[in-house]
C-alpha cells in the first residue's frame, strides 16, 4: 500500500480526512503528533532549520504507518516525497476566513494569548500556496474541500480504492459563531487587542 499524507493546514478538515483514511483501511497516524523530545513543536514553522534533527524520527514513523494527517506532516511533505516516491498527498482546503475563525475559537478555549487574525490567515495562505506550487503539474496531489462537498467521489479514485458506501465523516465541526456566553471576558480582551 502506498503512503498517503494529509498535508492540509490546521482547521481544514484534517481530522475528518484521517477518519476517511481509517475507513479505507489505512493504518493512520493521527495528528497533531509532537511528543517531546521526539518531535519539534513548531506549529508556525518558525524554525525550519531545526526540523532536520527529526528526519530519523519522521522516517521511522512513516515506515510504521500507511497514512498521516495533521502536524507535522503538513510541513514534512517535501521530505516524505523524497523518501517515499510514489506516495499520495492530500491538501485539505477551506475558506481562509473560516480557517481563521475556527483557529480563534480553538485558541480562546486555552490560556494563551490569541494571535492576530492576520497571522492565522498568512500561515494558511503561505502553506496552501507553497503546496500548490510544489506539486504543480503533478498528479500525486489531491486538493480536497469538505466544505464544498468533496468526499468519496474525489478521494477513492485518487487512492485507487472503492467507495466504502458509508457517509463521509465530518469531525470537529464547530459552530460558525463565537458564542459570547462561553467566551465572555476572553473575547472582549481579544477584541481590545489585549490577547
C-alpha positions as CSV (number, residue, x, y, z in Angstrom):
1,X,0.0,0.0,0.0
2,X,1.5,3.4,-1.0
3,X,1.8,6.0,1.7
4,X,-0.8,8.7,1.9
5,X,-0.1,12.1,3.5
6,X,-2.8,14.6,4.6
7,X,-0.9,17.9,4.4
8,X,-3.7,20.4,4.9
9,X,-3.2,23.2,7.5
10,X,-4.9,23.0,10.9
11,X,-8.8,23.5,10.8
12,X,-9.2,22.4,7.2
13,X,-10.8,19.0,7.8
14,X,-7.6,17.1,8.7
15,X,-9.4,15.1,11.4
16,X,-12.2,14.1,9.0
17,X,-9.6,13.1,6.4
18,X,-7.8,10.9,9.0
19,X,-11.1,9.1,9.7
20,X,-11.7,8.7,6.0
21,X,-8.3,7.0,5.7
22,X,-9.1,4.7,8.6
23,X,-12.4,3.7,6.9
24,X,-10.5,3.0,3.7
25,X,-8.2,0.5,5.6
26,X,-5.1,2.6,6.2
27,X,-3.1,2.4,9.4
28,X,-3.2,6.1,10.1
29,X,-1.1,8.2,12.4
30,X,-3.4,10.9,13.5
31,X,-2.0,14.3,14.5
32,X,-1.1,16.6,15.9
33,X,1.9,14.4,16.8
34,X,4.7,16.2,18.6
35,X,5.8,14.2,21.7
36,X,8.8,16.0,23.2
37,X,11.6,15.2,22.6
38,X,10.7,13.0,19.7
39,X,9.3,15.8,17.5
40,X,9.7,19.6,17.3
41,X,6.8,21.7,18.4
42,X,6.8,24.4,15.7
43,X,3.2,24.9,14.5
44,X,4.1,28.2,12.9
45,X,7.1,26.8,11.1
46,X,9.3,29.4,12.7
47,X,12.4,27.2,12.9
48,X,12.7,25.2,9.6
49,X,16.4,24.7,10.2
50,X,15.6,22.6,13.3
51,X,13.5,20.1,11.5
52,X,16.4,18.2,10.0
53,X,17.2,16.8,13.5
54,X,14.0,14.9,13.4
55,X,14.4,13.3,10.0
56,X,15.1,9.9,11.5
57,X,12.0,10.0,13.7
58,X,9.8,11.1,10.8
59,X,11.2,8.3,8.5
60,X,10.7,5.7,11.2
61,X,7.1,6.8,11.7
62,X,6.4,6.8,8.0
63,X,7.7,3.3,7.7
64,X,5.4,2.1,10.6
65,X,2.2,3.6,9.2
66,X,0.3,3.8,5.9
67,X,-1.3,7.2,6.2
68,X,-0.8,10.5,8.1
69,X,-2.7,13.7,8.8
70,X,-2.2,17.0,10.6
71,X,1.1,18.1,12.3
72,X,3.9,17.5,11.5
73,X,3.0,16.0,8.1
74,X,1.7,19.2,6.6
75,X,5.2,20.7,6.9
76,X,7.1,17.5,6.0
77,X,5.7,16.8,2.6
78,X,8.9,17.6,0.7
79,X,10.9,15.1,2.8
80,X,8.1,12.5,2.6
81,X,8.0,12.9,-1.2
82,X,11.8,12.4,-1.5
83,X,11.9,9.5,1.0
84,X,8.9,7.6,-0.3
85,X,8.5,8.1,-4.0
86,X,5.0,7.2,-5.3
87,X,3.2,8.5,-2.2
88,X,-0.1,10.3,-2.5
89,X,-0.6,13.7,-1.0
90,X,-4.0,15.3,0.0
91,X,-4.3,19.0,0.7
92,X,-7.4,19.8,2.5
93,X,-8.6,23.4,1.9
94,X,-11.2,25.7,3.3
95,X,-12.2,29.3,3.0
96,X,-9.4,31.3,4.7
97,X,-11.7,33.4,6.8
98,X,-13.4,30.2,8.1
99,X,-10.0,28.8,8.9
100,X,-9.1,31.9,10.9
101,X,-12.5,31.9,12.7
102,X,-12.0,28.3,13.7
103,X,-8.5,28.8,14.9
104,X,-9.5,31.8,17.0
105,X,-12.4,29.7,18.6
106,X,-9.9,27.0,19.4
107,X,-7.3,29.4,20.9
108,X,-10.0,31.1,23.0
109,X,-10.6,27.8,24.8
110,X,-7.0,27.8,26.1
111,X,-5.0,30.1,28.3
112,X,-2.5,31.5,25.8
113,X,-3.0,34.9,24.1
114,X,-4.8,34.7,20.8
115,X,-2.6,35.8,17.9
116,X,-4.0,38.4,15.4
117,X,-6.2,37.2,12.6
118,X,-3.7,38.1,10.0
119,X,-1.1,35.7,11.5
120,X,-3.5,32.8,11.1
121,X,-4.5,33.9,7.6
122,X,-0.9,34.3,6.5
123,X,0.1,30.9,7.7
124,X,-2.8,29.2,5.9
125,X,-2.3,31.0,2.6
126,X,1.5,30.6,2.7
127,X,1.2,26.9,3.3
128,X,-1.6,26.3,0.7
129,X,0.2,28.3,-2.0
130,X,3.5,26.6,-1.2
131,X,2.0,23.1,-1.5
132,X,0.2,24.0,-4.8
133,X,3.5,25.4,-6.2
134,X,5.5,22.4,-5.2
135,X,3.0,19.9,-6.7
136,X,2.2,22.0,-9.8
137,X,1.8,19.8,-12.9
138,X,1.9,16.6,-10.9
139,X,-0.9,14.0,-10.5
140,X,0.0,12.9,-6.9
141,X,-1.8,15.7,-5.1
142,X,-5.5,15.9,-4.5
143,X,-7.0,19.2,-3.3
144,X,-10.0,18.3,-1.2
145,X,-12.6,20.7,0.1
146,X,-15.1,19.1,2.5
147,X,-16.9,22.5,2.8
148,X,-17.6,22.4,-0.9
149,X,-19.0,18.9,-0.8
150,X,-15.9,16.9,-1.8
151,X,-15.8,13.4,-0.4
152,X,-15.6,9.8,-1.5
153,X,-16.1,10.6,-5.2
154,X,-12.8,12.6,-5.2
155,X,-10.9,10.6,-2.6
156,X,-11.5,7.0,-3.6
157,X,-10.4,7.3,-7.3
158,X,-7.3,9.2,-6.3
159,X,-6.3,6.4,-3.9
160,X,-7.5,3.6,-6.3
161,X,-9.9,2.3,-3.7
162,X,-13.6,1.5,-3.9
163,X,-16.2,3.8,-2.3
164,X,-16.8,2.3,1.2
165,X,-20.6,3.0,1.0
166,X,-20.8,5.0,4.3
167,X,-21.4,8.7,4.8
168,X,-18.3,10.8,4.7
169,X,-17.3,11.7,8.3
170,X,-17.3,15.3,9.4
171,X,-15.5,15.5,12.7
172,X,-14.6,18.5,14.9
173,X,-17.4,20.6,13.3
174,X,-17.7,23.7,15.3
175,X,-20.3,26.5,15.3
176,X,-19.8,29.2,12.8
177,X,-20.3,31.7,15.6
178,X,-18.2,32.6,18.6
179,X,-20.6,32.4,21.5
180,X,-20.1,35.3,23.8
181,X,-21.8,33.5,26.7
182,X,-18.9,30.9,26.6
183,X,-16.0,33.2,25.7
184,X,-17.0,36.3,27.7
185,X,-14.1,38.3,29.0
186,X,-11.6,36.5,26.9
187,X,-13.3,37.6,23.7
188,X,-13.6,41.2,25.0
189,X,-9.9,41.2,25.7
190,X,-9.0,39.9,22.3
191,X,-11.3,42.5,20.6
192,X,-9.5,45.2,22.5
193,X,-6.1,43.8,21.4
194,X,-5.1,42.7,24.8
195,X,-4.7,39.0,23.9
